[in-house]
Amino acid sequence: MEDERTLEMLKVGLGEDNYRKLAKIDNPELHQFIATYVELCKPDSVFVCADSEEEIHDIRQEAIRTGEEMELAIAGHTVHFDGYHDQARDKENTKFLLPDGVDLGSDINAMERLEGLKEIHDILRDIMAGHQLYVRFYCLGPFKSEFSIPAVQLTDSSYVAHSEDLLYRPGYLEFVRLGKSARFLKFVHSAGALDSRKTSMNIAKRRVYIDLEDEVVYSVNTQYGGNSIGLKKLAMRPAINRASKEGWLTEHMFIMGVRGPHGRITYFAGAFPSLCGKTATSMLQGETIVGDDIAYLKKKEGVIRAVNPEKGIFGIIQGVNSRDDPIIWKALHSPGDVIFSNVLVTEEKGVYWIGKDGGVPRTGFNHSGEWQLGKKEGKGNEILPSHPNARFTLDMKFLENVDSELDNPEGVVIKGIIYGGRDSDTKVPVEESFDWVHGVITMGAALESETTAATLGKEGVRKINPMSNLDFLSIPLGKYIENHLKFGTGLKNPPRIFSVNYFLRDSAGNFMNDKNDKAVWLKWMERRSHKEVEAIKTPTGLIPKYEDLEKLFRAVLNKEYTEEDYIKQFTLRVAENLAKIDRVKEFYETKVSDTPQAVFTVLEEQRQRLIMVQENYGNYVSPFKLS
């Protein structure tokens, strides 16, 4: 029987109307969770949202009224500013709370669970005094789907509540339907004390703590979406942990449909580290998009199906322009519910971001306050018009290429998985693995990318980022790779695994690929998934035949593709590939304590194949010699 004290406390704390909405959900665990944090955080008022259009509209208007957002010139557009020092994920203070005896590995930031809970509860005590608490319900995935996870978000930020309405499916009715059977994720967020600009003041006490045992994520004294929008990357951590226990995968992957002959659409999932072409691939004109960031994958009747737990995009806006990103560009310039964050607002209430078409305005208003061209911060560094991590938030329904299967509760059948990285001298533009295990290890577990000068100040530093998911893992890395290896067993026709590399350079430092060439690589992968084109076997995988690419370049881009282009791009770079194997092997020998033996076996087999070719042909081998 439900605790009478909990019910009485909720009646008093929520008021009659809000209590009535909550009471429709027959879930004592949910009631206790909400009561605990209402009592701890002491909000002035509580609003339980049942997802009516009127309620959702009122939350958006409240964000404007309180100053967390400001209306812009285009109808429906608003802008939000985070604090000057609250512009990105706080990796240092993002920690897993783990009980004694649980170790997730050296790469994972963690602390003792009870100690962490005491600290976060001390910070949360009375933190919502003077604020309104929003109780929000969402569904991570399509409605009435076995893929989906219900989630409850407690937040005192109307900006966070508004953002989540654009990004996630409403979940109140799902909670009502599921009742006591709901196995839900829980999120507690407070922006904390706000300054005159309505941004979080107490950054020194910014904390993002993930309690895997109770599946609760705490986020305090921050507004930046990556820290505060709980259902975004924060939800990935408990979802990865849950998936590991249940035999499915939570991945940092887009899902897209690639059009084939006779109207066919073939679905691919793809994982790329930052600045490696993930968004540009998933949003490619002429193809369709199911999701740009996160995927839940399950085995169903011998095939892999996937859903996007989100319905919107929280995307980096830097560099978005009308030529390279026509679909996003159109959505960002059309009336509709769009939130810009940390961009420059002009005097006409337009917005400017780094890389936008047109000249840079001379004055405006941004995350630093009043801004003029050449403005500098305290250390003498110039303040750019928009923050490099400035974002846009929108519902995918505003994109003209959104796929009709986005809300299919059965998901879409995945025929191919793509891993992409930034690599100047080793990997060819597109390659297929020999089989599932070879692809998981040499393309997924060995995914490596070079940093850029814009991010670290030094270009070309290679970092291994398995499946582009290292930052979000909530299980040991070795276990994560083992899960991938097992996931391919028992499948009638496993998805083919591919690698792509859009960043190969020649000896003069020029890129060998044009930006648009990715359209051809996708079409080749689509045809390979249906066994419609053959491939050349190399020591590292299967590459396209020249005659197939020549036809595809003409058909897709109306562009001549020469044998010279083909040889330059698809030459096997033996020494560079051997060096990569050494780096990957060292990573798994020194930084991962539970690496599956298959990783070393497959890497060694690849090494021996490369050495054999090296002995016969040297370090640089034309694809024509291997055909």
DAKAWO-V795828 format. One record per residue. N is the residue number from 1. SS is DSSP state (2 for helix, 1 for strand, 0 for the rest). NEAR is the number of other ideal C-beta (glycine too) atoms within 8 Angstrom. Layout:
<<N/SS/NEAR> <N/SS/NEAR>>
This chain:
<<1/0/2> <2/0/7> <3/0/8> <4/2/6> <5/2/6> <6/2/12> <7/2/10> <8/2/8> <9/2/11> <10/2/14> <11/2/9> <12/2/6> <13/2/10> <14/2/11> <15/0/8> <16/2/6> <17/2/6> <18/2/12> <19/2/12> <20/2/8> <21/2/10> <22/2/14> <23/2/6> <24/0/8> <25/0/11> <26/0/5> <27/0/11> <28/2/9> <29/2/7> <30/2/13> <31/2/14> <32/2/10> <33/2/10> <34/2/13> <35/2/12> <36/2/8> <37/2/12> <38/2/15> <39/2/9> <40/2/9> <41/2/16> <42/0/10> <43/0/12> <44/0/7> <45/1/7> <46/1/12> <47/1/9> <48/1/10> <49/0/13> <50/0/8> <51/0/10> <52/0/6> <53/2/5> <54/2/6> <55/2/10> <56/2/12> <57/2/8> <58/2/8> <59/2/14> <60/2/14> <61/2/8> <62/2/10> <63/2/15> <64/2/12> <65/2/6> <66/2/8> <67/0/8> <68/0/11> <69/0/14> <70/1/9> <71/1/7> <72/0/12> <73/0/6> <74/0/9> <75/0/5> <76/0/8> <77/1/14> <78/1/14> <79/1/13> <80/1/14> <81/0/10> <82/0/12> <83/0/14> <84/0/7> <85/0/5> <86/0/13> <87/0/11> <88/0/6> <89/0/9> <90/0/10> <91/0/7> <92/0/5> <93/0/8> <94/1/11> <95/1/12> <96/1/13> <97/1/14> <98/1/11> <99/0/8> <100/0/4> <101/0/4> <102/0/6> <103/0/6> <104/0/11> <105/0/12> <106/0/5> <107/0/7> <108/0/9> <109/0/7> <110/1/8> <111/1/9> <112/1/9> <113/2/11> <114/2/7> <115/2/8> <116/2/13> <117/2/11> <118/2/8> <119/2/10> <120/2/12> <121/2/9> <122/2/7> <123/2/11> <124/2/13> <125/0/9> <126/0/6> <127/0/12> <128/0/12> <129/0/8> <130/0/4> <131/0/10> <132/1/11> <133/1/15> <134/1/15> <135/1/14> <136/1/11> <137/1/15> <138/1/14> <139/1/15> <140/1/16> <141/0/12> <142/0/14> <143/0/9> <144/0/7> <145/0/11> <146/0/5> <147/0/12> <148/0/15> <149/1/13> <150/1/16> <151/1/17> <152/1/17> <153/1/16> <154/1/14> <155/1/16> <156/0/13> <157/0/13> <158/2/14> <159/2/12> <160/2/16> <161/2/15> <162/2/13> <163/2/13> <164/2/14> <165/2/11> <166/2/11> <167/2/15> <168/0/15> <169/1/11> <170/1/11> <171/0/14> <172/2/12> <173/2/8> <174/2/14> <175/2/16> <176/2/9> <177/2/7> <178/2/10> <179/2/10> <180/2/8> <181/2/5> <182/0/11> <183/0/5> <184/0/11> <185/1/15> <186/1/12> <187/1/16> <188/1/13> <189/1/15> <190/1/15> <191/0/14> <192/0/12> <193/0/6> <194/1/9> <195/0/8> <196/0/3> <197/0/9> <198/0/8> <199/0/12> <200/1/15> <201/0/10> <202/0/9> <203/2/11> <204/2/4> <205/2/9> <206/0/14> <207/1/13> <208/1/15> <209/1/14> <210/1/15> <211/1/13> <212/0/12> <213/0/7> <214/0/6> <215/0/10> <216/1/10> <217/1/16> <218/1/13> <219/1/14> <220/1/14> <221/0/13> <222/0/15> <223/0/16> <224/0/11> <225/2/13> <226/2/10> <227/2/14> <228/2/14> <229/0/12> <230/0/14> <231/0/16> <232/0/11> <233/2/9> <234/2/14> <235/2/16> <236/2/12> <237/2/15> <238/2/13> <239/2/14> <240/2/15> <241/2/11> <242/2/11> <243/2/13> <244/2/10> <245/2/6> <246/2/6> <247/0/7> <248/0/10> <249/1/11> <250/1/12> <251/1/12> <252/0/10> <253/0/13> <254/1/15> <255/1/16> <256/1/15> <257/1/14> <258/1/13> <259/1/10> <260/0/11> <261/2/4> <262/2/4> <263/2/4> <264/0/8> <265/1/10> <266/1/12> <267/1/15> <268/1/16> <269/1/16> <270/1/14> <271/1/16> <272/1/12> <273/0/12> <274/0/6> <275/0/7> <276/0/12> <277/0/10> <278/2/15> <279/2/10> <280/2/11> <281/2/16> <282/2/13> <283/0/13> <284/0/11> <285/0/7> <286/0/5> <287/0/11> <288/1/11> <289/1/16> <290/1/15> <291/1/14> <292/0/10> <293/0/9> <294/0/12> <295/1/15> <296/1/17> <297/1/13> <298/1/12> <299/1/11> <300/1/9> <301/0/3> <302/0/8> <303/1/11> <304/1/13> <305/1/14> <306/1/16> <307/1/17> <308/0/12> <309/0/16> <310/0/12> <311/0/11> <312/1/11> <313/1/12> <314/1/13> <315/1/10> <316/1/8> <317/0/13> <318/0/11> <319/0/8> <320/0/13> <321/0/10> <322/0/6> <323/0/5> <324/0/8> <325/0/11> <326/2/9> <327/2/11> <328/2/12> <329/2/11> <330/2/9> <331/2/13> <332/2/11> <333/0/6> <334/0/8> <335/0/6> <336/0/11> <337/0/8> <338/1/14> <339/1/16> <340/1/16> <341/1/13> <342/0/14> <343/0/15> <344/1/13> <345/1/12> <346/0/11> <347/0/5> <348/0/5> <349/0/8> <350/0/8> <351/1/11> <352/1/13> <353/0/14> <354/0/10> <355/0/7> <356/0/8> <357/0/4> <358/0/4> <359/0/3> <360/0/6> <361/0/10> <362/0/5> <363/1/9> <364/1/11> <365/1/7> <366/1/15> <367/0/9> <368/0/8> <369/1/6> <370/1/5> <371/1/12> <372/1/7> <373/0/8> <374/0/5> <375/0/9> <376/1/7> <377/0/8> <378/0/3> <379/0/4> <380/0/5> <381/0/6> <382/1/6> <383/0/9> <384/0/7> <385/0/13> <386/0/14> <387/0/10> <388/0/8> <389/0/9> <390/0/14> <391/1/12> <392/1/14> <393/1/14> <394/1/15> <395/1/10> <396/2/12> <397/2/6> <398/2/9> <399/0/13> <400/0/6> <401/0/10> <402/1/10> <403/0/12> <404/0/5> <405/0/10> <406/0/12> <407/0/8> <408/0/9> <409/0/12> <410/0/6> <411/0/15> <412/1/13> <413/1/8> <414/1/15> <415/1/10> <416/1/15> <417/1/15> <418/1/14> <419/1/16> <420/1/14> <421/0/15> <422/0/12> <423/0/12> <424/0/9> <425/0/7> <426/0/10> <427/0/9> <428/0/11> <429/0/13> <430/1/13> <431/1/14> <432/1/13> <433/0/15> <434/0/6> <435/0/7> <436/2/11> <437/2/10> <438/2/13> <439/2/16> <440/2/13> <441/2/15> <442/2/13> <443/2/15> <444/2/16> <445/2/13> <446/0/12> <447/0/15> <448/1/13> <449/1/12> <450/1/14> <451/0/11> <452/0/9> <453/2/7> <454/2/5> <455/2/8> <456/2/7> <457/0/4> <458/0/7> <459/0/7> <460/0/7> <461/0/8> <462/1/9> <463/1/9> <464/1/11> <465/0/13> <466/2/13> <467/2/14> <468/2/13> <469/0/13> <470/2/11> <471/2/7> <472/2/10> <473/0/15> <474/0/12> <475/0/11> <476/0/12> <477/2/14> <478/2/12> <479/2/10> <480/2/15> <481/2/16> <482/2/9> <483/2/12> <484/2/13> <485/2/13> <486/2/8> <487/2/12> <488/0/10> <489/0/5> <490/0/4> <491/0/11> <492/0/4> <493/0/5> <494/0/8> <495/0/10> <496/1/13> <497/1/16> <498/1/16> <499/1/14> <500/1/14> <501/0/14> <502/0/14> <503/0/11> <504/0/14> <505/1/10> <506/0/7> <507/0/3> <508/0/5> <509/0/5> <510/0/6> <511/1/8> <512/0/10> <513/0/11> <514/0/5> <515/2/8> <516/2/6> <517/2/11> <518/2/14> <519/2/11> <520/2/13> <521/2/11> <522/2/13> <523/2/13> <524/2/14> <525/2/16> <526/2/14> <527/2/11> <528/2/15> <529/2/11> <530/0/10> <531/0/4> <532/0/6> <533/0/9> <534/0/5> <535/1/10> <536/1/11> <537/1/5> <538/0/12> <539/0/10> <540/0/10> <541/0/12> <542/1/11> <543/1/12> <544/1/11> <545/0/10> <546/2/10> <547/2/6> <548/2/12> <549/2/13> <550/2/10> <551/2/8> <552/2/12> <553/2/12> <554/2/11> <555/2/7> <556/2/9> <557/2/9> <558/0/5> <559/0/6> <560/0/5> <561/0/11> <562/0/6> <563/2/6> <564/2/6> <565/2/9> <566/2/13> <567/2/11> <568/2/9> <569/2/11> <570/2/11> <571/0/11> <572/1/14> <573/1/10> <574/2/14> <575/2/8> <576/2/9> <577/2/14> <578/2/12> <579/2/9> <580/2/11> <581/2/12> <582/2/8> <583/2/11> <584/2/13> <585/2/10> <586/2/8> <587/2/10> <588/2/12> <589/2/8> <590/2/6> <591/0/7> <592/0/12> <593/0/7> <594/0/9> <595/0/12> <596/0/9> <597/2/6> <598/2/9> <599/2/12> <600/2/10> <601/2/8> <602/2/12> <603/2/14> <604/2/8> <605/2/8> <606/2/13> <607/2/10> <608/2/8> <609/2/10> <610/2/14> <611/2/9> <612/2/9> <613/2/14> <614/2/12> <615/2/5> <616/2/5> <617/2/6> <618/0/6> <619/0/7> <620/1/8> <621/1/12> <622/0/8> <623/2/15> <624/2/7> <625/2/7> <626/2/11> <627/0/6>>
